[in-house]
Amino acid sequence: MSKVSSNGKKEKPMWVAMWPLLGLLFLFMPRGTQSSALTRSMGITQKLGQTVPKDLPFTDEQGNAVKLGDMFRGKPVVVVPIFYSCRTGCAILTDNIIKTLSKATRGDILKPGRDMDVLMYSIDPKEDANLAHSKKALIFNALTPHLSTPAQTAAWRGEAEKGWHLLTGNLKSVQALSQAIGFTYSYRQVPDLDRRKTVWLINHPTCTVLLTPEGKISSYTIGNEFQTKEVEEDLKVAQRGEVGHSADQSMMFGCIMVDPATGRNRVVIENVWKVAGVFTILALAVSIVTLSLKSKRENSNSVGGLGLQ
């Protein structure tokens, strides 16, 4: 039933204004049944204390055949499973690593090649050393600080590059390393009917895995975060050959490629916008309730002031 305000107009009930927001909230809510198959095919199992297999064959960014064990030089190793052509979660994680290490370098901590080594490997076996080489050049163009002299800058970059590796490998090696660190992802071939060919889809989470100098899993970072203080503390633990604490997985993040056959899969980044949309709608709802209550109080005071009963 509508109420009459002090100016003689009928007031609409609060729920009438709330209906559009409830509709928007329904649109923004995640669909559990749609994402369940995807979430089952990607995730992270933290295998703290387990050792990675060092005999796995890979190719480094220079095109040299190497074994995983060749990457260990007496320092903790930060393992980053990505694929180099990815423009979503992998790119965000790489950018955050660069930003964190760039800031840390100004404080003379977390220097690649001195305090730890970084080992990125492509989870896409179709990617090659040429792409890895180009990716490394982009990383170091962004990471290298401008020191007092060009010689100092070149020396810094030279030392850091020795401790930063970008590997590619065959499917067997990639899957073996991924399984060893508990990194579950989906790599499957699907038809692209419009282009009359098949394409490979990669759905994966994002994380980094910190290994001790002996290759034992010490700790994880989950999602796209790579915070200076957290990484610095974890590095100290790994350097001692010890195992750290389990990481919080509530900030799980990943990349999901679009299936051209169904078009149903979308990049997980959309979930961020969904969450943002939900919070925005809730904020609007709170504002409407607040304004409505304020309006009622003002009308009540106005009525009382006129001496109406």
ABEGO torsion letter per residue (X at the ends): XBBBBAAGBBBBBAAAAAAAAAAAAAAABBBAAAAAAAAAABEBBBBBGBBBBAABBBBBAAGBBBBAAAABAGBBBBBBBBBAABABAAAAAAAAAAAAAAAAAAAGBGBBGAABBBBBBBABAABBAAAAAAAAAAAAAAABBBBABAAAAAAAAAAAAAABBBBBBBAAAAAAAAAAAGBBBBBBBBBBAAAGBBBBBBBBBBBBBBBBAAGBBABBBBEABBBAAAAAAAAAAAAAGBBBBBBBAAABBBBBBBBAAAGABBBAAAAAAAAAAAAAAAAAAAAAAAAAAAAAAAAAAAAAAAGBX
